[in-house]
Amino acid sequence: FLIVGVNQKIEVSSMPGIYRYSLDLMLGEIEACMKLGIMAFDIFPAYPDNKKDRFATESHNPETFYLKAIQKIKSTFPEAVVMTDVAMDPYSSDGHDGLVENGKILNDETLEILGKMSLAQAQAGADILGPSDMMDGRVGHIRSVLDQNGFSDVSIMSYTAKYASAFYGPFRDALDSAPKMGDKKTYQMNPANIREALLEATL
């Protein structure tokens, strides 16, 4: 987990032994991992509330610390594989993975934001994008945006089935990205519904 600042290493209270790092310390952690043979890293950003808005604008700001960090990691360790997270919740003042209006998640409007976010991450040097938002049609939309802009070699790791589960509690704690209202059950799945997971995998 990446945070703003210098010389910052903060333990996630709900995940003992797991830390949020500022970029300077994260570079050292990545280097230590690479010496052990670990070559792929999934970087998640934790944003302060003053950088969040309804439209996740900061997610595609070229000057934002997350995109700058991806650039620095790739320039320092070009052989490392960098994966990113594509979803609105780290940047959203509502804490949801999609755009909220009148208490509802707007699926298609969210795709436009995810496309901008994905393109910005690819331009920063990401090798693999992980759209974890679970909006319908997002993988096809992101692929189209990437291809149209010359990033056909950037991979997409599709989250096939994602559950509205309490197991995500510690993750939301790490990113301070819990929903400010409602829950994620309209776009994530019931953990008890096996048939739905198989249907989503087939789709």
C-alpha positions as a printed Julia matrix, in Angstrom:
203×3 Matrix{Float64}:
   0.0     0.0     0.0
   1.39    3.38   -1.09
   0.93    6.59    0.9
   1.99   10.21    0.54
   5.06   11.39    2.39
   8.67   10.5     3.12
  10.06    7.84    5.48
   6.57    6.58    6.27
   5.93    2.97    7.28
   2.57    2.58    9.0
   1.14   -0.77   10.02
  -2.44   -1.53    8.98
  -4.16   -2.14   12.31
  -6.49   -4.85   10.97
  -3.62   -6.65    9.17
  -0.68   -7.03   11.57
   2.63   -7.23    9.69
   1.23   -5.41    6.64
   2.27   -1.8     6.07
   1.53    1.36    4.15
   4.76    2.75    2.68
   5.82    6.1     1.31
   7.52    5.77   -2.07
  11.08    6.06   -0.75
  10.6     3.09    1.58
   8.53    1.16   -0.95
  11.43    1.28   -3.41
  13.61   -0.37   -0.78
  10.95   -2.99   -0.07
  10.63   -3.77   -3.79
  14.39   -4.09   -4.13
  14.53   -6.51   -1.19
  11.72   -8.59   -2.69
  13.41   -8.71   -6.1
  16.56  -10.08   -4.46
  14.37  -12.93   -3.23
  13.12  -13.57   -6.77
   9.77  -11.79   -6.46
   9.37   -9.79   -9.67
   5.71   -8.68   -9.73
   4.13   -6.05   -7.52
   0.54   -4.86   -7.17
   0.56   -1.26   -5.92
  -2.53    0.15   -4.18
  -2.79    3.88   -3.32
  -4.14    5.29   -0.06
  -5.35    8.85   -0.6
  -6.18   11.5     2.01
  -9.76   12.75    2.03
  -8.79   16.16    0.66
  -7.79   14.5    -2.64
 -11.11   12.7    -3.08
 -14.22   13.81   -4.96
 -17.36   12.26   -6.46
 -15.73   11.75   -9.86
 -12.38   10.3    -8.7
 -10.69   13.15  -10.57
  -7.35   12.57   -8.88
  -7.14    9.07  -10.4
  -6.17   10.45  -13.81
  -4.35   13.61  -12.77
  -0.88   13.24  -14.38
   0.7    14.9   -11.33
  -0.92   12.64   -8.73
   1.43   10.78   -6.41
   0.24    7.3    -7.46
   1.02    7.8   -11.14
   4.34    9.46  -10.29
   5.19    6.49   -8.08
   4.48    4.01  -10.9
   6.81    5.99  -13.15
   9.54    5.98  -10.5
   9.21    2.26   -9.77
   9.4     1.37  -13.47
  12.37    3.65  -14.12
  14.22    2.29  -11.06
  13.35   -1.36  -11.69
  12.48   -1.71  -15.39
  12.51   -5.5   -15.1
   9.8    -5.47  -12.41
   6.2    -6.17  -13.37
   3.94   -3.46  -11.99
   0.23   -4.11  -11.58
  -2.28   -1.45  -10.63
  -5.8    -1.26   -9.29
  -8.57    0.27  -11.4
 -11.55    1.35   -9.31
 -12.99    4.61   -8.05
 -13.06    3.81   -4.34
  -9.52    4.98   -3.36
 -10.26    8.36   -4.98
 -13.99    8.68   -4.35
 -15.48   10.85   -1.62
 -18.38    8.36   -1.6
 -16.1     5.35   -1.04
 -17.77    3.37   -3.83
 -16.24    1.68   -6.88
 -18.65    3.52   -9.15
 -20.14    6.98   -9.6
 -22.96    7.58   -7.1
 -26.01    9.67   -7.9
 -29.12    9.82   -5.73
 -27.97    6.73   -3.87
 -27.48    4.64   -7.02
 -24.33    3.47   -8.8
 -24.21    4.66  -12.42
 -22.57    1.81  -14.32
 -22.07    3.29  -17.8
 -20.99    6.72  -16.57
 -18.41    4.98  -14.37
 -16.87    3.27  -17.42
 -15.76    6.64  -18.79
 -13.92    7.42  -15.56
 -12.34    3.96  -15.45
 -11.16    4.42  -19.04
  -9.39    7.68  -18.15
  -7.87    6.07  -15.05
  -6.65    3.04  -17.02
  -5.08    5.13  -19.75
  -3.27    7.29  -17.17
  -1.88    4.19  -15.45
  -0.71    2.71  -18.76
   0.97    6.0   -19.66
   2.73    5.92  -16.27
   4.22    2.52  -17.11
   1.87   -0.06  -15.62
   2.25   -3.54  -17.13
  -1.01   -5.05  -15.86
  -4.26   -3.32  -14.93
  -6.6    -4.91  -12.39
 -10.13   -3.5   -12.74
 -11.6    -4.43   -9.37
 -14.63   -2.13   -9.62
 -16.98   -4.8   -11.03
 -18.96   -2.5   -13.33
 -20.57   -4.4   -16.21
 -18.65   -4.01  -19.47
 -15.57   -2.41  -17.95
 -12.99   -4.86  -19.31
 -14.11   -4.37  -22.91
 -14.25   -0.61  -22.48
 -10.76   -0.45  -20.93
  -9.33   -2.71  -23.65
 -10.77   -0.44  -26.31
  -9.35    2.71  -24.67
  -5.91    1.14  -24.3
  -5.82   -0.18  -27.87
  -6.97    3.13  -29.36
  -4.11    4.88  -27.57
  -1.33    2.47  -28.53
  -1.21    0.39  -25.33
  -2.2    -2.97  -26.79
   0.62   -4.66  -24.84
  -0.72   -3.56  -21.46
  -2.55   -6.52  -19.94
  -5.86   -6.57  -18.11
  -6.42   -9.01  -15.24
 -10.18   -9.28  -15.01
 -11.74   -9.86  -11.62
 -14.24  -12.5   -12.71
 -16.1   -12.84   -9.42
 -15.87  -10.38   -6.54
 -17.96  -10.7    -3.43
 -19.68   -8.15   -1.19
 -17.85   -9.8     1.69
 -16.69   -8.76    5.15
 -13.29  -10.23    4.21
 -12.64   -6.92    2.38
 -12.86   -5.03    5.67
  -9.09   -4.96    6.34
  -8.39   -3.9     2.75
 -10.8    -0.97    3.06
  -9.14   -0.13    6.36
  -5.74   -0.06    4.63
  -6.99    2.34    1.96
  -9.5     4.21    4.12
 -12.01    3.56    1.35
 -15.12    2.14    3.01
 -18.45    3.24    1.48
 -19.85    6.38    3.07
 -23.4     5.11    2.5
 -25.01    1.78    1.65
 -22.95   -1.22    0.6
 -21.51   -2.8    -2.55
 -24.16   -5.47   -3.07
 -25.55   -3.96   -6.27
 -22.27   -4.55   -8.13
 -20.52   -7.25   -6.1
 -21.85  -10.74   -5.52
 -23.52  -12.6    -2.69
 -20.83  -14.92   -1.22
 -23.45  -17.65   -0.84
 -24.47  -17.65   -4.51
 -22.25  -20.23   -6.25
 -24.35  -20.27   -9.43
 -23.9   -16.54  -10.0
 -20.11  -16.88   -9.74
 -20.1   -19.62  -12.38
 -22.34  -17.53  -14.64
 -20.03  -14.52  -14.31
 -17.01  -16.7   -15.09
 -18.71  -17.98  -18.24
 -19.6   -14.46  -19.34
